[in-house]
Amino acid sequence: MILNYQYRCYPETPQKSQLNSWLRVCQYWYNWQIGDRFRWWDRNRTNYVIPSGDFCYISCRLPPLELRDKPSFYSQKKLLPEKKKDLTIVRHSGELLDFSIVPSQTLQDVSKRVELAFNRYVKGDINGSRSGKPRFKNRYRTLKIEAQAIKIKRIEKNWLYCSISKLGGWLKVRLHRPLPQGFSLKNILITRKADGWYCTICLDDPSLPKFTPDKVTATWDNSLGIDAVLFEDDYLATSEGNKLSSVKSYRKNQDELAKISQRKDTKKKGSKSRRKLAKREARKHQQIARARKDHAYKITHSLVRSDKKVFFVEDLNLQGLRKRNKAKKDHQGNYLPNGQSAKSGLNKSWSDASFGQFFDIFSYIAEKAGAVVKKVNPAYTSQLLPYRDEFVFTDCSIRKYWDETEQIWVNRDISAAINLKRVGLELFPTINRRSGKIVKSQTNSTTKEVLAVLKGIPEAYTVPLGQCR
């Protein structure tokens, strides 16, 4: 199984200078390839104008003297031997860059990143989701070193010493946790962050078996539904009646961060005081991100330790939840209130919660533990009672409901988590979208289990899923 271990590394002063030079060359090489592809698009493609009536006007830009083939990963990678023969002059600054000082595999990885960025922009990823237009990088942070350019000299107590091709001396890496025995090294990522340098070791651990999610069969006992709450101090709700609190790292630090940013803006650009405040601002952003990531790992491990094999989570459109409302105009072209001022705070809360990062970490840790995380459609799960086919939570302001028949309080978030579990087990009612009526229902097959959770009764009679009617 492929694993990543990130450690703090302590390069010496000459090594820091070398690594910074590598980053500068990689930044220029990345931006040059991006610009080369943009130039090809601008000079060699044809622009189609919207048809007007029965005619379609086509305008195309004049090509250069010789038509070029479309730049690709292989065509741009072939330019590296020529660039290594002589120094490269940066046009806007006159800076001289030497491509020969950087390992060849590192420069090839830069070309691969450009190819992936353009493929996601033009074709989309494996799910068909397209990203925005690739941007030029004003800073480059991570260098990828392949295994053939790395030699591990020795490991002493909590330190690892390795030599990297074209990097003088040995690189010291602090091992705050031990590496697994018998691993095979794949590559190393060296990253410059706000507080120093970090080394991410990618290795293959043969002791962990290859996980196959298809072999895990979901049942009522070995599965857990998880609902994303984002209400007051609640972060998640589970189908077993538990709620997990949020950390709100950005909300707690936004006032201090705003003060630092305002002080930085008053300083002269390029001055020492502005650089010091910029570094302080970066450290504060790093602290916020680390608190959020640490919170995600702690919640993930607490969920995985429940010994459940299948976790059902919401398939949320996170990009749409953080999107600005559409502008509204009247017949005279004046802008009308569209509710964006009220939604801005909600957008900030969704970004601060970082559910996308949490789901990625959750899937990774669950896979290591032999469990699987499945995303299910959350439609109607927060509105319907989990033990009776009745729409109760029709408004977001309704957070709990008193059932006179069962003499229990039903929490909206716990109810939604149970319904997500029912959706994953294919026990949720079939609802007609147009009329909103329930067409087919299997609610009676899980009524006892649901009421046992809501009433706080640990024992419940479980009906096998194969016998559900």
N, C-alpha and C positions, 0 to 999 in steps of 0.2 A: 504494500500500500504506500502511495506517495504521501509524504508528510513534510511540513515546513516548520522549522525551528528558528525563531528569531532571537538573536543575541546582540548584546552591545559589544562593539569592537573599538579598539583603541589604537588607531594608526599613529605613527610617529609624525613629526612635523614635515619631513621630506615626503612621506607617503601621503599626507593630506594635500600637499601641493600637487603631487602627481594625480591623485584622484580628482581634484578640482579641475585640473587640465583635461582629464578624460571626460568629465561631465561637460566641459565647455565644447569640446570637439563633438561629442554626441549630440549636444543641443543644436550646434550648427548643422550637422549632418541630417538630423531630423527635420529641421526647418527648411533646409535646401531641398530635400526630397518632396516635402509638402508643396513648396513653391513650384517645383518642377512639374508636379502633377496638375496643379492649378493652371500653369502656363499651357500645358497640353490641352486641357479642357477648353481654355479660352481661345486657342488658335486653331484647333482641329475639329471641333464639334460643330454641328449645325443647329441653329436656333429656329424653332417652329413658332410662328406667330398664330394667335387665335384666329380661326376662320371668321371671315366677315361676309355674311350673305352666302352667295354661291361660290365665292372665290376664297382661296387660301393662299396668303402671301407667305413665302418662305424667304428668310434672310439668313445668309451664311457669311461668316467673316472670311476674308481672304487668307488662305493658308500661307505658311512660309515658303521659301524656295523649294524645300524638300519636305514632304509629309513625313512625320515621325510616327513610329509605332507607339502605342499606348504604353506609358511607363508601368513597369510591374516590379515585383520583388526581385526577380532574377536580373532584369535589365539594369536596375539601379544598383544592385549588389555588384555587378560586373564593373562598375565605375571605380570601385575602391582601390584596385591595384594602381590605376593611373593617379589617383589622388594621393597615394602614399609616396609617389616618386618625388614630389616637390611640395613646398609649403603652399598653403591655401590662404589667399588674402580675403578678409572680410570686407565687403564693399563699403559699408557705411562707417566703419571705424578704422579700417586699415590694419586690423589685428592679423597676425600671422598664426596659423594653426597647422600643427603637424599631425597628420592622420596616422603616421607610423608608430606613434607612442602608445596607441590604444590597441589592445588585443583584437585580432580580426573577428573573433566570434562575437565580441561586444558590439562592433560596428554592424555586423550582419543582423544582430538582434534589433538594432535601431531600425533597419530596413524592414524587418518583419513587423515591428509595431506600426510603421507607416502603412504597410499593406493591410493589416487588420483594421486600422482606423478607417481607411477608405472603403474596405469591404463592408463594414458596418454602416457606413454612410450611403453607399450605393445599393448594396444588395440586402443588407440586414444580417442579423445573427441567425443562429439555428432555429430560433422561434419566429423569425420574420420581422423582428423589431429593428427598426432603423434608428441610428443615432444621428446627432447633428453634424454639421460640417466640421471637419478636422481643423483645429486651431494651431497656430504657431506657438511654440513653447518659449516663454520668457525665462524659464529655468528648467533644468533637467536634474532629476534627483536620484535615479536608480540605475546602476550598472549591473548587467548580467554577465557572469563569468562562468564559462562551461567547465565541466569536470576535467577535460584534458589539459586545461591551463592551470589547474590547482594541484598542489601537493601538500598533504597534511604531514607536517614534520613530526609533531608529537603532541600528546595530551597529558598535561600535568595538573592533577587536582582539579581546579575549577578554571583552567586556562587551556585554550587550543591555539597552537601555533601552525600557521599554514603559509605557504609561499605561492604567490600569484604571478603568472607570466607578465613580464615588463613592469612589475611593481617591485622596487628594491626593498630588500629586507624581508622580515617575517611579519605577518599581520597577526596581532594578538586579539583573541576573541574570548570574552568572559562567558563561561558556561554556568549560568545560574541554575540550570537543570541538566542532568546528564543526557548524553546522546544514547539511543538504543544500540544494543550490541549487534554486530554483524550487518550493519547498514551498508548500502552502496550509494555513493555520492552522485547526484545528478548535476547540480549547478549551485552557484552561490549568487545572491543578490546583495550588493553593497549599496546602502541607501544613506543619503545625508539628510538628517532631520534637524529640527530647530535646536535640539540639545546635544547633538553629536552624530556619530556614525553608527550604523547598525548593519548587521550581517544576517541575512536569512539563508539558512542552509536547507536546500531541497534534497531529500534523500528517500530512498526506497527501503522500507522496513519489511523484511520477509516474515517476521514473527506475527504480523497482523494479517489474517486471511482476507482475501478479496471479497468484498461485500456485494451480494446480489439482492437488491430490493424486491425482486419479483418473488423470491422464496418466502417472504414474510406475509402471512395471512392475517388480516385484521379481524378481530373478534371484539365483543363488547368488553371483555375483561382486560385484553392486552392493548387497548387503544385509549387515546386521550384527545379530547377536543380542546382547542386553545383559541380564545377570542381576543382580538386586539381592542382594548378598551379606550384608552386615551381620554379618560374623564377624571378630573381633579388629580389625585395622587395615584390612581390605579393605572397599571400598565397592561397587564394580562389577566384573563380570567380562565380557569380550567373547568372542565366538565365534572370534576370531583368536588366543586364548591370552594376552591381556593382562589385568592386574588393576590397578584404580585404587584408591588409598588414600583413606580417609575423613579428615575434619578433626576431628570430635568437639568442636565449639566449646563446647557446653554442659558436657560432661564435664570439659573442661579448666578451666572457670571456675566450676563450681558451688560449690566451697569458698569462693572469694572472694565470690561472690554471696550465699552463706548468711551470711557474716560481716557484710556490709553490711546485709542484711535484718534480722538479729538486733539490730544496733546501732540501726537505725531504729525497731524495735518498742519499744525501751526509752525512746525520747524521747517527750515530751508532744506530743499531737496539736495541730497548728497552730503549733508552735514553729519558729523559724528553723533550728535544728539538724536537726529532722526533715525539713524541706523540702530542706535541702542533701543529706541522705543519700538522700532519695527521688529527687532529681535524679541523684545518683551511681549509684543502683541502675538508673535508667532508661538511663543512658549505658552501663552494663555490659550490660544486655539488648540495647541497640542494637548494641554491639560484637559480641555473640554472633550476632545475626541477620545482621549484615553479613559476618562471616567465613563463615557458612553459605552466604549468597547468592553471595559471591565464589567460593567453592569450586565451587558449582554451575555458574557461568558458565565457569570455567576448564576443568572437565571437559567441559562441553558443546562449547566451541570445539575442544578436542582431539579429540573424537569427530567433529565436523562436518568437520574438516580431513582426515579419512581418505578423503574423496571418495566416501563411500557415499551412495546415494540413498534407501535404505529402512533404518530402524532398528526392530527388533522388541524391545519391552520387555514386562515382565510387567504384566498387568492385576490389580493388587493391591487387595485390600480394606483400605486403610490405616486406615480407621476401626475395622474389626474387629480389626486387629492391635494397635491401641493400647487396646482395650477391656478393662475389668476382667472377671475371671472371675465366673461366676455363683455366688451363695452357695449352699452346700449345708447342708441341715438333716437331722437324724435324726427319728425318729418322735416324740420328745419336744420338738422345736422347737429343739434346741441346734445351734449352728453347727459344721460340720465343716471340716477343712482342705480348701481348694479350689485350692491352688497359687498364690494371688495374690501371696504374698510373694516367690516365685521369679520370677513373671512381671513384677513391678513394674520390675525393672531392664531387662527386655526392652522394656517399654512406653516407658521413658525413652529407650532407644537408638533405637527407631523414631521417636520424636518428634524426637530430636536429628539423625537422618539426614535428615529432611524430604524424603522421596522424592516427595511430592506437589508441592512447590515445584520440585524438580529436573525432574520430568517436564513441568511447565508451561513452564519456561525452555527445556528441551530442544526442545519442540515449536515454540516461538516462534523460536529461533535456527535450527533446521533449516528452518523454512518460509522464512526470509529467504535461506538458502543454496540453496533449491530442492530440499530433501529432505523426507521425510515420516517421522513417528514413528507406528508402529502398535502398539497394545496387543493382546496375544494371551493366550489362556488358558494359565496355567502348570501345569496339572494333569499330574502324572507326569513333568514335564520334569527335575526334580532327582533322580529315582530311576532312570531308564532310561539305559543306555549309548547314546551317540549313533551308534555304528557296529555295534551288535549288539543284537538284541531280548532283553535280559536285565536284570532288575531287580537292581541291585547296591547303590545308595545308599538302602537302606530305612530307615536310622537317621541322624538328623542328626549323630551323633558320627562317622560315617564321612566323612572329608574327602577321602580319596584311595584309589585302588584299583589294585593291581598286576595287570596282565593278563599271565598267563604265555604265552598264545598269541602275542600281538602284541609282547611284551617292552617294554611301555610303562607309565608311571604315568598314570593318568587322574584329573585333579582334578575334584572334585564340582562346583565353581562353573563351571569352563570347560565341563564336560559339559552343565550346565544351560543355559548361554548358547548352545551349539550346538543343543541341542534346541529352544530358543525360536526360533531361526532356522528350523529345520525345521518348526515349527508354523506360522510365518508363511508359509512357502512351500508349505504343505499337503503336506509329506513326512513328517510324524510319524505313527507307527502309530496305528491306531484300537484303543482299549482298552475292553473291556467293564467298566463301573463295578462291577457286582455281583460278577462272578467275578474281575476283575483280569487276565483273559487277553487276549492280543493277537489281535484279529480280523483286521485287515488291515494289512499292512506294506509300506513302500517304502524300508526302510533300506538295502537293497543298492544303490540308485541313488546314494547319497551316501557310501558307505563310504570310497572313495578320498580324497575331499575332507576328510572328518573325520579320517582317519588321518594325512593330510598335516599338518593343524593340530596334532594331538596329538604327532606325532613331530618337529615343528619344521621340516618340509620346506616351503620356500616355493613350490615348483612342485607343481601337482596337475592331473591330467587332469579337466577339468570337463565333465560331461555336460549338454547343454541340458535344461532342465526339460520341454520338450515331448516329449523322447524317454525320460523316466523311466518305468520299468515297475514 
